[in-house]
Amino acid sequence: IEKLISKIREEKVDFVIGPLRKGLISRIKTELPENVGMLALNSDSSFTEERDRFFQFALTPENEAIQVAQKAIKTGQRMLLIHPNSDWGARISQTYKETWRELGGVVVSEISFDSNESDYSNLIKRALNIDHSIARKNLIRTLLGTKLQFEYRRRDDIEIIVLAANEAQARQILPQLRFHKAENIPIFSSSHVFSDVNVGANKKDLEGLIFGDAPWVTTEEDFFLRKILKDTSHPAVDYPRLFAFGMDAYNILPFLKKMDLSPTLRLPGATGTLWVDLDNVIRRDLKWYRFKNGKARRLSTRT
């Protein structure tokens, strides 16, 4: 850090982008000369103490969860929440539940799954109360002592399913939801269900899923720039979200002062539509997509 600060002084740098590592933000910020501003690429609560020169920008799963909840509740208020039983799953599910209740929604049921599992059939049966339906059938059959013609029923009090999962998990869970008669319940998720590896691959198992993501990752905008990156084997091809993050951090610099003074000012970015809140935190509004015929298709702004 000492070498970095010395270089900033020598080259008369007036603004710094970074660091990316959360633990370094406050350390570098403390050592910066008084006239040097900073755009940290992570979250740090100490930034709210000095608003004039310091900004922060982070791609947090919690922020995405808030936006997913805000989008989903426009369709229905009674939610089934499905998430992994991991540290990440605990964090994002807590954000979903808190936001959902603040918006006036009801968490009808919450169910977690083991990230190491590959068969989610029993999970979905529990989530939709199909195991209860089967248990009732078995009880009646035992009482009557005869075989029964039986068709199980899922619970009918769920209006929305919010799924916290990565793409591999979602591709296992969604077919099970369809098989167990939940194909007509809208399902919402964050960008984690859309892997930035093999973006063009057919994702038919995710059919109908609605998710928010960065437009750079999910669309084919900036064709010529994409072609140059691919032809030169640029690392951006393998890490499109990180590349989009870097592009936005650089491109927003000339507008930071104006956006700080005008909270209504919006800037179209590679990670979403960007704006600055009252704490000098750069926020991004996700773009929305639905998987259709195996591809992510942009939803209209009215959907």
Salt bridges, closest charged atoms under 4 A:
GLU50 OE2 - LYS29 NZ 3.93
GLU50 OE1 - ARG53 NH2 3.72
GLU62 OE2 - ARG91 NH2 2.69
GLU64 OE2 - ARG284 NH2 2.83
GLU110 OE2 - HIS83 NE2 2.73
GLU110 OE1 - LYS97 NZ 3.11
GLU151 OE2 - LYS181 NZ 2.74
ASP157 OD2 - ARG78 NH2 3.96
ASP157 OD1 - ARG155 NE 2.73
GLU167 OE2 - ARG171 NH1 3.00
GLU167 OE1 - LYS203 NZ 3.00
ASP196 OD2 - ARG241 NH1 3.50
ASP205 OD2 - ARG171 NE 3.90
ASP213 OD2 - ARG241 NH2 2.67
GLU221 OE2 - ARG298 NH2 3.60
ASP231 OD2 - LYS227 NZ 2.80
ASP260 OD1 - ARG51 NH2 3.05
ASP277 OD2 - ARG283 NE 3.02
